[in-house]
Amino acid sequence: MHQSLAPWRVGPQLLTHDHDGRSTPGDVVRHLGAVQAQEHLMAPWTVGRRCGATLVQVLDGLWPGVVRTHALRTTWHYVALDDLPTIVAATSDRVMRQVTAHVGRAGLSEADLRAAGEIVAEAVHERPGSDRSHLATRLADAGRPLTGDLLAHAVMVAELDGSIAGERRPAGQHVYHPIRLGPLPPTAEARAGLARAYARGHGPVSDRDLAWWSSLTLTQARQALRDADLEPVTIAGRDLWSLGAPLEHEVPPVLLLANFDELISHQRDAALREEVGPHYETIMFGTGLLLLDGRLAGHWTRRVGGERVEVEVRPATRLSSRHRGALEDEVTAFGRFLERVPDLVVAPLG
């Protein structure tokens, strides 16, 4: 996210100081449309940061209304079960192409992959709460042994068909449950609904932002935005689409976010790389993201031990007293989230 757009995006992202924090974890996921959950130890912070919930409260507040499944891209997301039909109808064909291309390079045909996916779905419907080891055994018993990456993609096929979805708790196995979505909406209607959901939870967006987030082609994203009846707006010299009139909000001086937080779910354009500077790669692929006044400016990590959590923050620039005070508030909030006493360590970005 470019800093110039932060005032219009932090509000829809539920990251402003005036956000009342009374929403539930499920409300947050529904508002954002989908929340990337690849890093299962940090993804709950994406939700908890926006509603003031602890880790335990986030996990208890997701399942069964919110599932963890592969959606939008070949990566995990939290998705409200009620919203899953729209996402499956809008993007599963695009994601399936990515899956079949990937396994094809490993020598597995699309027909064999789909057959394995059917076995996986049948196994989960017979035994809700199945983990991957059980699914691997079922596939081997059926004469279709798959392990590792290929097993993961066979399970993904059943998810993309809307047959199964799952949940995962920290330090625990991801387990799968049967779901039944019923009739899916027409593709064009689903993609328009997806565009509205993205604009609602992410602020004014561009066609490239939607394509990046959803895995739709740029042509499909543009059509979805037109079908969604969004308002064209120009902000900071950028042509964007908004769900209603965009509102400017005060940007928090410091944000400590998960590394895949939805605030950075917009396209990674040249302007963003230029703004972040030479530390772009280091910052973007850290355990967590540090933003100063809406600008990506460092990364952070946490080390949990006993009743304490050490939060090590590495800014790319010297912190002002204003930023230091706001950073201490963020670290305190993260400590509450983990229900541990936080210790802040600030070190230069290497």
LUMGUKE-553004 format. One record per residue (C-alpha): x negated, y negated, z negated; residue in one letter. Coordinates in steps of 0.1 Angstrom, whole numbers, always signed. Layout:
<atoms>
east:X&north:Y&up:Z&lumlum:A
...
</atoms>
This chain:
<atoms>
east:+0&north:+0&up:+0&lumlum:M
east:-14&north:-34&up:+10&lumlum:H
east:-15&north:-59&up:-19&lumlum:Q
east:+5&north:-84&up:+1&lumlum:S
east:+35&north:-60&up:+1&lumlum:L
east:+33&north:-52&up:-36&lumlum:A
east:+58&north:-78&up:-48&lumlum:P
east:+85&north:-63&up:-26&lumlum:W
east:+76&north:-26&up:-33&lumlum:R
east:+70&north:-23&up:-70&lumlum:V
east:+107&north:-30&up:-78&lumlum:G
east:+122&north:-3&up:-56&lumlum:P
east:+94&north:+20&up:-69&lumlum:Q
east:+106&north:+14&up:-105&lumlum:L
east:+72&north:+1&up:-115&lumlum:L
east:+80&north:-34&up:-128&lumlum:T
east:+79&north:-46&up:-164&lumlum:H
east:+116&north:-53&up:-163&lumlum:D
east:+125&north:-17&up:-154&lumlum:H
east:+145&north:-7&up:-184&lumlum:D
east:+132&north:+29&up:-186&lumlum:G
east:+167&north:+43&up:-193&lumlum:R
east:+168&north:+65&up:-162&lumlum:S
east:+162&north:+102&up:-166&lumlum:T
east:+135&north:+123&up:-148&lumlum:P
east:+161&north:+135&up:-124&lumlum:G
east:+173&north:+100&up:-117&lumlum:D
east:+137&north:+90&up:-108&lumlum:V
east:+134&north:+118&up:-83&lumlum:V
east:+168&north:+111&up:-67&lumlum:R
east:+160&north:+74&up:-64&lumlum:H
east:+126&north:+80&up:-47&lumlum:L
east:+141&north:+107&up:-24&lumlum:G
east:+112&north:+131&up:-30&lumlum:A
east:+81&north:+130&up:-52&lumlum:V
east:+49&north:+146&up:-41&lumlum:Q
east:+40&north:+172&up:-67&lumlum:A
east:+9&north:+190&up:-52&lumlum:Q
east:-12&north:+183&up:-83&lumlum:E
east:+11&north:+199&up:-109&lumlum:H
east:-9&north:+185&up:-139&lumlum:L
east:-5&north:+149&up:-128&lumlum:M
east:+28&north:+149&up:-108&lumlum:A
east:+49&north:+147&up:-139&lumlum:P
east:+32&north:+114&up:-148&lumlum:W
east:+45&north:+99&up:-115&lumlum:T
east:+80&north:+106&up:-129&lumlum:V
east:+73&north:+99&up:-166&lumlum:G
east:+56&north:+65&up:-158&lumlum:R
east:+89&north:+53&up:-143&lumlum:R
east:+113&north:+64&up:-170&lumlum:C
east:+93&north:+64&up:-202&lumlum:G
east:+96&north:+102&up:-206&lumlum:A
east:+70&north:+124&up:-222&lumlum:T
east:+55&north:+154&up:-203&lumlum:L
east:+78&north:+178&up:-221&lumlum:V
east:+108&north:+156&up:-214&lumlum:Q
east:+100&north:+154&up:-177&lumlum:V
east:+96&north:+192&up:-174&lumlum:L
east:+128&north:+198&up:-193&lumlum:D
east:+146&north:+172&up:-173&lumlum:G
east:+138&north:+185&up:-139&lumlum:L
east:+149&north:+221&up:-135&lumlum:W
east:+175&north:+232&up:-124&lumlum:P
east:+188&north:+199&up:-109&lumlum:G
east:+154&north:+191&up:-94&lumlum:V
east:+132&north:+218&up:-77&lumlum:V
east:+96&north:+220&up:-68&lumlum:R
east:+94&north:+231&up:-32&lumlum:T
east:+76&north:+225&up:+1&lumlum:H
east:+93&north:+196&up:+19&lumlum:A
east:+86&north:+168&up:+43&lumlum:L
east:+50&north:+181&up:+48&lumlum:R
east:+32&north:+213&up:+40&lumlum:T
east:+28&north:+202&up:+4&lumlum:T
east:+48&north:+204&up:-28&lumlum:W
east:+75&north:+179&up:-37&lumlum:H
east:+100&north:+175&up:-64&lumlum:Y
east:+134&north:+172&up:-47&lumlum:V
east:+169&north:+169&up:-62&lumlum:A
east:+187&north:+201&up:-53&lumlum:L
east:+217&north:+180&up:-40&lumlum:D
east:+193&north:+161&up:-16&lumlum:D
east:+176&north:+193&up:-3&lumlum:L
east:+201&north:+200&up:+25&lumlum:P
east:+193&north:+165&up:+40&lumlum:T
east:+155&north:+171&up:+38&lumlum:I
east:+157&north:+206&up:+52&lumlum:V
east:+179&north:+195&up:+81&lumlum:A
east:+157&north:+164&up:+88&lumlum:A
east:+122&north:+178&up:+86&lumlum:T
east:+120&north:+216&up:+83&lumlum:S
east:+115&north:+221&up:+120&lumlum:D
east:+86&north:+197&up:+120&lumlum:R
east:+70&north:+213&up:+90&lumlum:V
east:+76&north:+248&up:+104&lumlum:M
east:+56&north:+239&up:+135&lumlum:R
east:+27&north:+230&up:+113&lumlum:Q
east:+30&north:+262&up:+94&lumlum:V
east:+31&north:+285&up:+125&lumlum:T
east:+2&north:+266&up:+141&lumlum:A
east:-18&north:+271&up:+109&lumlum:H
east:-12&north:+309&up:+105&lumlum:V
east:-15&north:+314&up:+142&lumlum:G
east:-52&north:+303&up:+139&lumlum:R
east:-55&north:+331&up:+113&lumlum:A
east:-40&north:+357&up:+137&lumlum:G
east:-5&north:+359&up:+123&lumlum:L
east:+23&north:+355&up:+148&lumlum:S
east:+54&north:+334&up:+142&lumlum:E
east:+76&north:+365&up:+144&lumlum:A
east:+56&north:+383&up:+117&lumlum:D
east:+56&north:+351&up:+96&lumlum:L
east:+93&north:+348&up:+98&lumlum:R
east:+98&north:+385&up:+90&lumlum:A
east:+76&north:+380&up:+59&lumlum:A
east:+96&north:+350&up:+49&lumlum:G
east:+129&north:+370&up:+50&lumlum:E
east:+113&north:+397&up:+28&lumlum:I
east:+102&north:+369&up:+3&lumlum:V
east:+137&north:+354&up:+2&lumlum:A
east:+153&north:+388&up:-3&lumlum:E
east:+129&north:+396&up:-32&lumlum:A
east:+136&north:+363&up:-49&lumlum:V
east:+174&north:+368&up:-46&lumlum:H
east:+170&north:+402&up:-61&lumlum:E
east:+148&north:+390&up:-89&lumlum:R
east:+151&north:+353&up:-98&lumlum:P
east:+120&north:+340&up:-114&lumlum:G
east:+96&north:+359&up:-92&lumlum:S
east:+60&north:+348&up:-91&lumlum:D
east:+37&north:+352&up:-61&lumlum:R
east:+21&north:+384&up:-74&lumlum:S
east:+55&north:+400&up:-73&lumlum:H
east:+62&north:+387&up:-38&lumlum:L
east:+28&north:+400&up:-26&lumlum:A
east:+37&north:+434&up:-40&lumlum:T
east:+71&north:+434&up:-22&lumlum:R
east:+54&north:+424&up:+11&lumlum:L
east:+28&north:+452&up:+7&lumlum:A
east:+56&north:+477&up:+0&lumlum:D
east:+74&north:+466&up:+32&lumlum:A
east:+42&north:+472&up:+52&lumlum:G
east:+34&north:+435&up:+56&lumlum:R
east:+6&north:+429&up:+32&lumlum:P
east:-3&north:+392&up:+28&lumlum:L
east:-25&north:+374&up:+3&lumlum:T
east:-39&north:+340&up:-4&lumlum:G
east:-32&north:+313&up:+21&lumlum:D
east:-11&north:+335&up:+44&lumlum:L
east:+11&north:+346&up:+14&lumlum:L
east:+16&north:+310&up:+5&lumlum:A
east:+28&north:+302&up:+40&lumlum:H
east:+52&north:+332&up:+41&lumlum:A
east:+67&north:+319&up:+9&lumlum:V
east:+69&north:+284&up:+25&lumlum:M
east:+90&north:+298&up:+53&lumlum:V
east:+116&north:+309&up:+28&lumlum:A
east:+116&north:+275&up:+13&lumlum:E
east:+119&north:+257&up:+46&lumlum:L
east:+149&north:+279&up:+54&lumlum:D
east:+166&north:+266&up:+22&lumlum:G
east:+167&north:+302&up:+7&lumlum:S
east:+144&north:+297&up:-24&lumlum:I
east:+129&north:+269&up:-45&lumlum:A
east:+110&north:+268&up:-77&lumlum:G
east:+96&north:+253&up:-108&lumlum:E
east:+62&north:+251&up:-125&lumlum:R
east:+50&north:+241&up:-159&lumlum:R
east:+15&north:+232&up:-168&lumlum:P
east:-8&north:+262&up:-174&lumlum:A
east:+20&north:+284&up:-161&lumlum:G
east:+28&north:+303&up:-129&lumlum:Q
east:+50&north:+287&up:-103&lumlum:H
east:+82&north:+308&up:-102&lumlum:V
east:+109&north:+310&up:-75&lumlum:Y
east:+146&north:+310&up:-78&lumlum:H
east:+173&north:+317&up:-52&lumlum:P
east:+193&north:+287&up:-39&lumlum:I
east:+222&north:+285&up:-14&lumlum:R
east:+224&north:+251&up:+4&lumlum:L
east:+255&north:+257&up:+24&lumlum:G
east:+261&north:+240&up:+58&lumlum:P
east:+233&north:+215&up:+67&lumlum:L
east:+242&north:+181&up:+82&lumlum:P
east:+234&north:+174&up:+118&lumlum:P
east:+198&north:+166&up:+124&lumlum:T
east:+203&north:+129&up:+135&lumlum:A
east:+226&north:+123&up:+105&lumlum:E
east:+200&north:+139&up:+81&lumlum:A
east:+171&north:+119&up:+95&lumlum:R
east:+191&north:+87&up:+91&lumlum:A
east:+199&north:+97&up:+55&lumlum:G
east:+162&north:+104&up:+49&lumlum:L
east:+153&north:+69&up:+62&lumlum:A
east:+178&north:+53&up:+39&lumlum:R
east:+164&north:+73&up:+9&lumlum:A
east:+129&north:+63&up:+18&lumlum:Y
east:+137&north:+26&up:+21&lumlum:A
east:+157&north:+27&up:-12&lumlum:R
east:+129&north:+42&up:-32&lumlum:G
east:+99&north:+27&up:-16&lumlum:H
east:+108&north:-8&up:-6&lumlum:G
east:+106&north:-24&up:+28&lumlum:P
east:+89&north:+1&up:+51&lumlum:V
east:+76&north:+3&up:+87&lumlum:S
east:+84&north:+30&up:+113&lumlum:D
east:+48&north:+43&up:+107&lumlum:R
east:+54&north:+45&up:+70&lumlum:D
east:+84&north:+67&up:+75&lumlum:L
east:+66&north:+89&up:+100&lumlum:A
east:+37&north:+93&up:+76&lumlum:W
east:+59&north:+102&up:+46&lumlum:W
east:+83&north:+125&up:+64&lumlum:S
east:+62&north:+142&up:+91&lumlum:S
east:+86&north:+130&up:+118&lumlum:L
east:+71&north:+117&up:+150&lumlum:T
east:+69&north:+80&up:+154&lumlum:L
east:+97&north:+81&up:+180&lumlum:T
east:+119&north:+102&up:+156&lumlum:Q
east:+112&north:+78&up:+128&lumlum:A
east:+121&north:+47&up:+148&lumlum:R
east:+154&north:+64&up:+158&lumlum:Q
east:+161&north:+73&up:+122&lumlum:A
east:+156&north:+38&up:+110&lumlum:L
east:+180&north:+24&up:+137&lumlum:R
east:+206&north:+51&up:+128&lumlum:D
east:+202&north:+43&up:+91&lumlum:A
east:+216&north:+7&up:+95&lumlum:D
east:+187&north:-9&up:+77&lumlum:L
east:+179&north:-45&up:+80&lumlum:E
east:+148&north:-56&up:+100&lumlum:P
east:+127&north:-80&up:+80&lumlum:V
east:+93&north:-97&up:+83&lumlum:T
east:+71&north:-98&up:+53&lumlum:I
east:+34&north:-109&up:+52&lumlum:A
east:+34&north:-108&up:+90&lumlum:G
east:+46&north:-72&up:+91&lumlum:R
east:+79&north:-61&up:+108&lumlum:D
east:+96&north:-38&up:+83&lumlum:L
east:+130&north:-23&up:+76&lumlum:W
east:+149&north:-28&up:+43&lumlum:S
east:+179&north:-14&up:+26&lumlum:L
east:+196&north:-47&up:+18&lumlum:G
east:+178&north:-80&up:+13&lumlum:A
east:+143&north:-74&up:-1&lumlum:P
east:+136&north:-88&up:-36&lumlum:L
east:+103&north:-101&up:-48&lumlum:E
east:+92&north:-89&up:-82&lumlum:H
east:+63&north:-97&up:-105&lumlum:E
east:+35&north:-72&up:-100&lumlum:V
east:+21&north:-56&up:-131&lumlum:P
east:-16&north:-66&up:-136&lumlum:P
east:-26&north:-30&up:-140&lumlum:V
east:-11&north:+3&up:-130&lumlum:L
east:-26&north:+37&up:-138&lumlum:L
east:-9&north:+61&up:-113&lumlum:L
east:-13&north:+97&up:-103&lumlum:A
east:-35&north:+103&up:-72&lumlum:N
east:-6&north:+112&up:-50&lumlum:F
east:+18&north:+86&up:-65&lumlum:D
east:+47&north:+76&up:-42&lumlum:E
east:+35&north:+40&up:-43&lumlum:L
east:+8&north:+50&up:-18&lumlum:I
east:+31&north:+71&up:+4&lumlum:S
east:+28&north:+45&up:+32&lumlum:H
east:+6&north:+48&up:+62&lumlum:Q
east:-31&north:+44&up:+57&lumlum:R
east:-38&north:+16&up:+82&lumlum:D
east:-70&north:-3&up:+89&lumlum:A
east:-58&north:-33&up:+69&lumlum:A
east:-56&north:-12&up:+37&lumlum:L
east:-90&north:+3&up:+42&lumlum:R
east:-104&north:-32&up:+48&lumlum:E
east:-87&north:-45&up:+16&lumlum:E
east:-100&north:-17&up:-5&lumlum:V
east:-135&north:-19&up:+9&lumlum:G
east:-164&north:+6&up:+9&lumlum:P
east:-151&north:+25&up:-21&lumlum:H
east:-119&north:+35&up:-2&lumlum:Y
east:-126&north:+73&up:+1&lumlum:E
east:-139&north:+75&up:-35&lumlum:T
east:-108&north:+57&up:-49&lumlum:I
east:-82&north:+75&up:-28&lumlum:M
east:-94&north:+109&up:-37&lumlum:F
east:-99&north:+104&up:-74&lumlum:G
east:-78&north:+122&up:-101&lumlum:T
east:-58&north:+90&up:-106&lumlum:G
east:-54&north:+56&up:-90&lumlum:L
east:-62&north:+22&up:-106&lumlum:L
east:-44&north:-8&up:-92&lumlum:L
east:-52&north:-44&up:-102&lumlum:L
east:-25&north:-69&up:-93&lumlum:D
east:-11&north:-44&up:-67&lumlum:G
east:-45&north:-37&up:-51&lumlum:R
east:-63&north:-4&up:-51&lumlum:L
east:-93&north:-11&up:-72&lumlum:A
east:-107&north:+21&up:-88&lumlum:G
east:-98&north:+55&up:-101&lumlum:H
east:-94&north:+73&up:-134&lumlum:W
east:-94&north:+107&up:-150&lumlum:T
east:-82&north:+122&up:-183&lumlum:R
east:-97&north:+148&up:-206&lumlum:R
east:-74&north:+164&up:-230&lumlum:V
east:-87&north:+179&up:-262&lumlum:G
east:-67&north:+188&up:-293&lumlum:G
east:-46&north:+159&up:-304&lumlum:E
east:-65&north:+133&up:-283&lumlum:R
east:-68&north:+124&up:-246&lumlum:V
east:-98&north:+105&up:-232&lumlum:E
east:-89&north:+83&up:-203&lumlum:V
east:-119&north:+73&up:-183&lumlum:E
east:-113&north:+44&up:-159&lumlum:V
east:-138&north:+34&up:-132&lumlum:R
east:-129&north:+0&up:-117&lumlum:P
east:-147&north:-12&up:-85&lumlum:A
east:-149&north:-47&up:-101&lumlum:T
east:-155&north:-62&up:-135&lumlum:R
east:-122&north:-64&up:-155&lumlum:L
east:-110&north:-97&up:-167&lumlum:S
east:-97&north:-100&up:-203&lumlum:S
east:-62&north:-101&up:-189&lumlum:R
east:-68&north:-69&up:-170&lumlum:H
east:-85&north:-53&up:-200&lumlum:R
east:-55&north:-59&up:-222&lumlum:G
east:-30&north:-46&up:-196&lumlum:A
east:-52&north:-16&up:-191&lumlum:L
east:-51&north:-8&up:-228&lumlum:E
east:-13&north:-10&up:-226&lumlum:D
east:-13&north:+15&up:-197&lumlum:E
east:-35&north:+39&up:-215&lumlum:V
east:-13&north:+37&up:-246&lumlum:T
east:+17&north:+46&up:-224&lumlum:A
east:-2&north:+76&up:-209&lumlum:F
east:-10&north:+87&up:-245&lumlum:G
east:+27&north:+86&up:-254&lumlum:R
east:+34&north:+106&up:-222&lumlum:F
east:+11&north:+134&up:-234&lumlum:L
east:+20&north:+129&up:-270&lumlum:E
east:-17&north:+125&up:-279&lumlum:R
east:-39&north:+97&up:-292&lumlum:V
east:-56&north:+80&up:-263&lumlum:P
east:-92&north:+69&up:-261&lumlum:D
east:-101&north:+44&up:-233&lumlum:L
east:-135&north:+46&up:-217&lumlum:V
east:-144&north:+21&up:-190&lumlum:V
east:-174&north:+29&up:-167&lumlum:A
east:-185&north:+14&up:-133&lumlum:P
east:-173&north:+30&up:-102&lumlum:L
east:-202&north:+51&up:-88&lumlum:G
</atoms>
